[in-house]
């Protein structure tokens, strides 16, 4: 489901569950990998990628959401929202640089995961990133809106959250949502090159993480009274 490996100073977290849809079991497996990263110190960077050629992460496990009793292996439905939001808050403030290699569709929760990284690289020929809550008849919680607001330029924000625009790689690059595009077969090597470039910035992980907290945490220094990491980690304090 989730595989974590480390080569020199670079961690690679690989999602290997087909469409990589999010349920409580998936959240906890992912969180366990982040626990391992946070035990280390010194230079480092994280690459997050997926094995399915079509999907990076296709959002919520809707079958489980609609009938959790039929899928007990997916975990406790009641705890999902808080645990998922908290995980993304951890990702935003992870004390090392993070690079997301988006090899296919990233919808809803998968798009949120991509945005929680510092750098996003997307395949140039196929796949969409999209916040599709409006299409599903769902409201976007305020912590999620904060994430979008901090990570998406203003001219693209409304199209993303209100109009559910599906962004291709080249369009997302032009809109400033991602940092680069490339052929799918070169995506991981591009991410590795960027990870090796940025890993030395985390020589002092405490300082690197503290700076992210200033950007995205409680009483953030940019944009809002509170940053998305704080709101995601404390989502129960912010109504929809």
C-alpha positions as CSV (number, residue, x, y, z in Angstrom):
1,X,0.0,0.0,0.0
2,X,2.7,2.4,1.1
3,X,6.4,1.8,0.6
4,X,9.2,4.0,2.0
5,X,12.8,3.7,1.1
6,X,15.9,6.0,1.5
7,X,18.8,6.4,-0.8
8,X,21.5,8.7,0.6
9,X,19.6,11.8,1.7
10,X,16.5,11.2,-0.4
11,X,13.4,9.3,0.8
12,X,10.9,7.9,-1.7
13,X,7.4,7.3,-0.6
14,X,5.5,5.2,-3.1
15,X,1.8,4.7,-3.1
16,X,0.9,1.3,-4.5
17,X,-2.8,0.7,-4.0
18,X,-4.2,1.1,-7.5
19,X,-6.1,4.4,-7.6
20,X,-4.7,5.2,-4.2
21,X,-8.1,6.2,-2.8
22,X,-8.1,7.6,0.7
23,X,-9.6,5.8,3.7
24,X,-8.5,5.6,7.3
25,X,-6.3,2.6,6.7
26,X,-4.5,4.4,3.9
27,X,-4.1,7.5,6.0
28,X,-2.5,5.5,8.8
29,X,-0.1,3.7,6.5
30,X,1.0,7.0,5.0
31,X,1.3,8.5,8.5
32,X,3.5,5.6,9.6
33,X,5.9,6.4,6.8
34,X,6.1,10.1,7.8
35,X,6.8,8.9,11.4
36,X,9.9,7.2,10.1
37,X,11.1,10.3,8.2
38,X,10.6,12.4,11.3
39,X,12.8,10.1,13.4
40,X,15.8,11.1,11.3
41,X,17.9,14.3,11.3
42,X,20.4,15.9,8.9
43,X,20.0,16.7,5.2
44,X,17.0,15.1,3.5
45,X,14.2,15.5,0.9
46,X,11.1,13.4,0.2
47,X,9.7,12.3,-3.2
48,X,6.1,11.1,-3.2
49,X,5.1,9.1,-6.2
50,X,2.7,6.3,-7.3
51,X,2.9,3.0,-9.3
52,X,-0.3,3.1,-11.2
53,X,0.3,4.5,-14.7
54,X,-3.0,6.3,-14.8
55,X,-3.5,7.6,-11.2
56,X,-1.5,9.5,-8.7
57,X,-4.4,9.5,-6.3
58,X,-8.1,9.5,-7.3
59,X,-9.4,11.0,-4.1
60,X,-11.7,9.6,-1.4
61,X,-12.6,5.9,-1.3
62,X,-16.2,6.7,-2.1
63,X,-17.5,3.1,-1.9
64,X,-16.2,3.0,1.7
65,X,-17.5,6.5,2.5
66,X,-21.0,5.5,1.3
67,X,-21.1,2.1,2.9
68,X,-18.3,1.7,5.5
69,X,-19.8,-1.4,7.0
70,X,-19.1,-3.3,3.7
71,X,-15.4,-2.4,3.8
72,X,-14.1,-3.0,7.4
73,X,-10.6,-3.3,6.2
74,X,-10.6,0.4,5.2
75,X,-10.9,1.4,8.9
76,X,-13.1,3.6,11.1
77,X,-15.1,6.0,9.0
78,X,-15.7,8.4,12.0
79,X,-12.1,9.1,12.5
80,X,-11.1,9.6,8.9
81,X,-11.6,13.4,8.4
82,X,-9.6,14.5,11.4
83,X,-6.8,12.0,10.8
84,X,-6.6,12.9,7.1
85,X,-6.5,16.6,7.6
86,X,-3.9,16.3,10.4
87,X,-1.7,14.2,8.1
88,X,-1.7,16.9,5.4
89,X,-0.9,19.5,8.0
90,X,2.1,17.4,8.9
91,X,3.1,17.1,5.2
92,X,3.0,20.9,4.7
93,X,5.3,21.4,7.7
94,X,7.6,18.4,7.2
95,X,11.1,19.6,8.2
96,X,12.6,18.6,4.9
97,X,11.9,19.7,1.3
98,X,9.1,17.6,-0.4
99,X,8.6,16.9,-4.1
100,X,5.5,15.4,-5.6
101,X,5.8,13.4,-8.8
102,X,2.2,13.5,-10.2
103,X,2.2,10.7,-12.8
104,X,-1.6,10.6,-13.4
105,X,-4.9,11.9,-12.1
106,X,-4.9,13.7,-8.7
107,X,-8.5,14.5,-7.7
108,X,-9.9,15.8,-4.4
109,X,-7.9,14.3,-1.6
110,X,-5.2,13.3,-4.0
111,X,-4.9,16.9,-5.2
112,X,-4.7,18.1,-1.6
113,X,-1.8,15.7,-1.0
114,X,0.0,17.1,-4.1
115,X,-0.6,20.7,-2.9
116,X,0.8,19.8,0.6
117,X,4.3,19.3,-1.0
118,X,6.8,22.1,-1.6
119,X,7.4,21.3,-5.3
120,X,5.1,19.6,-7.8
121,X,6.2,17.9,-11.0
122,X,3.5,16.6,-13.4
123,X,3.5,14.5,-16.5
124,X,3.0,16.5,-19.6
125,X,0.8,14.3,-21.7
126,X,-2.0,12.8,-19.6
127,X,-3.8,13.3,-16.3
128,X,-5.7,16.0,-14.5
129,X,-5.5,17.7,-11.1
130,X,-8.9,18.8,-9.8
131,X,-10.8,19.8,-6.7
132,X,-14.0,18.0,-7.5
133,X,-16.1,18.5,-4.4
134,X,-18.6,20.8,-6.1
135,X,-19.2,18.1,-8.7
136,X,-19.8,15.6,-6.0
137,X,-22.2,17.8,-4.1
138,X,-19.8,18.4,-1.2
139,X,-18.7,21.5,0.6
140,X,-15.0,22.2,0.8
141,X,-14.0,22.6,4.5
142,X,-12.3,25.8,5.5
143,X,-8.9,24.1,6.3
144,X,-8.9,22.7,2.7
145,X,-9.8,26.1,1.3
146,X,-6.9,27.6,3.3
147,X,-4.6,25.0,1.7
148,X,-5.7,26.0,-1.8
149,X,-5.5,29.7,-1.0
150,X,-1.9,29.3,0.2
151,X,-0.8,27.1,-2.7
152,X,-2.7,28.3,-5.7
153,X,-2.2,31.8,-7.3
154,X,-5.2,34.1,-6.9
155,X,-6.1,34.1,-10.6
156,X,-6.5,30.3,-10.6
157,X,-8.0,29.8,-7.1
158,X,-11.6,30.5,-8.0
159,X,-11.6,28.3,-11.1
160,X,-10.1,25.5,-9.0
161,X,-12.4,25.6,-5.9
162,X,-15.6,26.9,-7.3
163,X,-15.7,25.8,-10.9
164,X,-13.9,22.5,-10.4
165,X,-11.6,23.1,-13.3
166,X,-9.6,20.1,-14.4
167,X,-6.0,21.2,-15.0
168,X,-3.7,19.4,-17.4
169,X,0.0,19.5,-16.7
170,X,0.8,22.3,-19.1
171,X,-2.2,24.3,-18.0
172,X,-1.3,23.8,-14.3
173,X,2.2,25.0,-15.0
174,X,1.0,28.1,-16.8
175,X,-1.4,28.7,-13.9
176,X,1.4,28.5,-11.3
177,X,-0.1,25.4,-9.5
178,X,2.9,23.2,-10.3
179,X,6.6,23.9,-10.9
180,X,7.4,21.8,-13.9
181,X,6.2,19.1,-16.4
182,X,7.9,16.3,-18.1
183,X,7.5,12.9,-19.8
184,X,6.2,10.3,-17.5
185,X,9.2,8.1,-18.0
186,X,11.4,11.0,-16.8
187,X,9.2,12.2,-13.9
188,X,11.0,10.3,-11.1
189,X,14.5,11.3,-12.3
190,X,13.3,14.9,-12.5
191,X,12.0,14.6,-8.9
192,X,15.3,13.0,-7.8
193,X,17.4,15.8,-9.4
194,X,15.3,18.4,-7.5
195,X,15.4,16.4,-4.3
196,X,19.2,16.2,-4.4
197,X,19.4,19.9,-5.1
198,X,17.1,20.8,-2.1
199,X,18.1,18.2,0.5
200,X,21.0,20.3,1.9
201,X,18.5,23.0,3.0
202,X,17.4,20.6,5.7
203,X,20.8,20.3,7.3
204,X,19.2,21.9,10.3
205,X,15.7,20.2,10.2
206,X,14.5,22.1,13.3
207,X,15.1,25.4,11.6
208,X,13.7,24.3,8.2
209,X,10.5,23.0,9.9
210,X,10.2,26.1,12.0
211,X,10.3,28.3,8.9
212,X,7.5,26.3,7.4
213,X,5.5,26.8,10.6
214,X,5.9,30.5,10.2
215,X,4.5,30.3,6.6
216,X,1.7,27.8,7.2
217,X,1.1,27.3,10.9
218,X,-0.8,29.2,13.6
219,X,-0.8,33.0,13.1
220,X,1.0,32.5,9.8
221,X,3.1,35.2,8.4
222,X,1.4,35.2,5.0
223,X,-2.1,35.7,3.7
224,X,-4.4,34.6,6.6
225,X,-4.7,34.7,10.4
226,X,-3.9,31.0,10.4
227,X,-2.1,29.0,7.9
228,X,-3.4,25.7,6.3
229,X,-1.2,23.4,8.4
230,X,-2.6,24.8,11.6
231,X,-6.2,24.7,10.3
232,X,-5.8,21.1,9.0
233,X,-4.2,19.9,12.3
234,X,-7.1,21.5,14.2
235,X,-9.9,21.1,11.7
236,X,-12.5,20.5,14.4
237,X,-12.1,24.2,15.4
238,X,-13.1,25.5,12.0
239,X,-16.6,24.9,10.8
240,X,-17.3,24.1,7.1
